[in-house]
Amino acid sequence: MREKLIELLDNAYAPYSNFKVAAILEMNDGRCISGVNVENASYGGSICAERNAFTTAITMGYKKGDFKKLYVMVSGDKLSTPCFICRQFIVEFMSFDDEIILMSKNGNVKEFKVKDLCPYPFDKNDL
């Protein structure tokens, strides 16, 4: 998965921050769906790699419960966790025991369960 993520980083569009991110969702059926961050001069118009991958999966017909793992790689030397908007997507579509594997391009790796990265989710019970 590492080599695929490194290749994907080249597709990220990050001319403002120069912080490229690639994500791959591994689905329960074995398929892998990719996403990269796409920045915009109006930062609010940007989309993170994680959300890009999730929205692509949903567009392809996948539903909550179809997701198995999320791999995220950043172009920098240190690890970075998903932003809180992406964490909201993670708790919306993944199960609490699903895995999130974070990587930096230089080889740092850290693994989380959804329940550990997102311990206090906002969900339908909060509405």
KAKA-V68857 format. One record per pair of residues at least 24 apart in sequence whose ideal C-beta (glycine too) atoms are under 6 Angstrom apart, sorted by the first residue. I is the first residue (numbers start at 0). J is the second residue. D is the distance in Angstrom with one decimal. If there is no record, write none. Layout:
i=I j=J d=D
i=I j=J d=D
This chain:
i=0 j=70 d=5.2
i=4 j=72 d=3.9
i=7 j=33 d=5.6
i=7 j=35 d=5.7
i=8 j=74 d=5.5
i=10 j=35 d=4.8
i=11 j=35 d=4.0
i=11 j=36 d=5.2
i=12 j=37 d=4.7
i=12 j=38 d=5.8
i=13 j=38 d=5.1
i=19 j=74 d=3.9
i=20 j=48 d=4.1
i=20 j=73 d=5.4
i=21 j=48 d=5.5
i=21 j=72 d=5.0
i=22 j=48 d=3.9
i=22 j=49 d=4.7
i=22 j=52 d=4.5
i=22 j=71 d=4.9
i=23 j=70 d=4.6
i=24 j=52 d=4.7
i=24 j=56 d=5.6
i=24 j=69 d=5.6
i=25 j=67 d=4.8
i=25 j=68 d=4.2
i=26 j=65 d=5.5
i=27 j=65 d=5.5
i=27 j=67 d=5.0
i=32 j=56 d=4.7
i=47 j=85 d=5.1
i=49 j=81 d=5.3
i=49 j=85 d=4.1
i=50 j=85 d=5.7
i=50 j=88 d=5.4
i=53 j=88 d=4.9
i=53 j=92 d=6.0
i=63 j=92 d=5.1
i=66 j=92 d=5.4
i=66 j=93 d=4.7
i=68 j=98 d=4.7
i=69 j=99 d=4.8
i=70 j=100 d=4.9
i=71 j=101 d=5.3
i=72 j=102 d=4.4
i=73 j=103 d=5.6
i=74 j=104 d=5.4
i=76 j=103 d=5.8
i=76 j=105 d=5.1
i=77 j=103 d=6.0
i=78 j=103 d=5.3
i=78 j=107 d=5.1
i=78 j=109 d=5.5
i=86 j=117 d=5.0
i=89 j=113 d=5.9
i=90 j=117 d=4.9
i=90 j=120 d=3.9
